[in-house]
Amino acid sequence: MSDPNPPTRYFRGLQQGAFMRLEHAAYLKGLLKPFKGKGDFEAWASQCFAMRDELIALAQRQVLEQACGHPFHLLPIELAQQTTGAGTVFLRWRRHDRSAMGVALWRELVASSSTPVNLLADLHAIELQRITLNMQISLLHTLGRQAQECASKAAEADDAYLRRLTPIPAAMRDR
């Protein structure tokens, strides 16, 4: 039986369709394949970073836009972007005056009797979305960095291999 008066929801989480618009959808296409050298690793790193950036843009357009709108802008905390030193962007809870940041603020908000009960489900959905997006962004960033490292190692392996195959001219050996 469905409720004839369902509660009003202000936040709509991302659905599979939003991820399908990303270049590679929501799976690790390209990871489990034979990498043949530096170029393959560089291409995979580029794909990971591009997908990370697309996911960040999706979070900005669809999640932050809602979380900063009505009625959430009336709350004492907000969901905001935080850019890390590595250049990645994560979603964080913070006070409007930026005096404090972190999930503890969200917990306090949800526990507070001054928070309207009709917003609790939305706040829970936003927090679950934030956790998921931050994990996905972090993983894509890490995969990209690992692929860049492998590209560098592959280049070193190529150099060592080519040095061994390149004959040393007689004039150079006699020195």
Long-range contacts (C-beta under 8 A, 24 or more apart in sequence): 7-118, 7-121, 8-118, 9-121, 9-122, 9-125, 10-66, 10-69, 10-70, 10-71, 10-72, 10-119, 10-122, 11-66, 11-67, 11-72, 11-122, 11-123, 11-125, 11-126, 11-129, 12-66, 13-125, 13-126, 13-128, 13-129, 14-58, 14-62, 14-63, 14-129, 14-133, 18-58, 18-62, 19-58, 21-58, 22-51, 22-54, 22-55, 22-58, 23-47, 23-50, 23-51, 23-54, 24-51, 28-143, 31-143, 35-150, 35-154, 37-154, 37-158, 38-151, 38-152, 38-154, 38-155, 38-158, 39-151, 41-147, 41-148, 41-150, 41-151, 41-154, 42-147, 42-148, 42-151, 44-143, 44-144, 44-147, 45-143, 45-144, 45-145, 45-147, 45-148, 45-151, 46-144, 48-140, 48-141, 48-143, 48-144, 48-147, 49-140, 49-141, 49-144, 51-140, 52-88, 52-137, 52-140, 52-141, 52-144, 55-133, 55-136, 55-137, 55-140, 56-88, 56-89, 56-137, 59-89, 59-91, 59-133, 59-137, 63-91, 63-126, 63-129, 63-130, 63-133, 64-91, 66-126, 67-126, 71-116, 71-119, 72-119, 72-122, 72-126, 75-109, 75-115, 75-119, 76-109, 77-105, 77-106, 77-109, 79-126, 79-130, 86-141, 88-137, 88-138, 88-141, 89-137, 90-134, 90-137, 90-138, 91-130, 91-133, 91-134, 93-130, 103-127
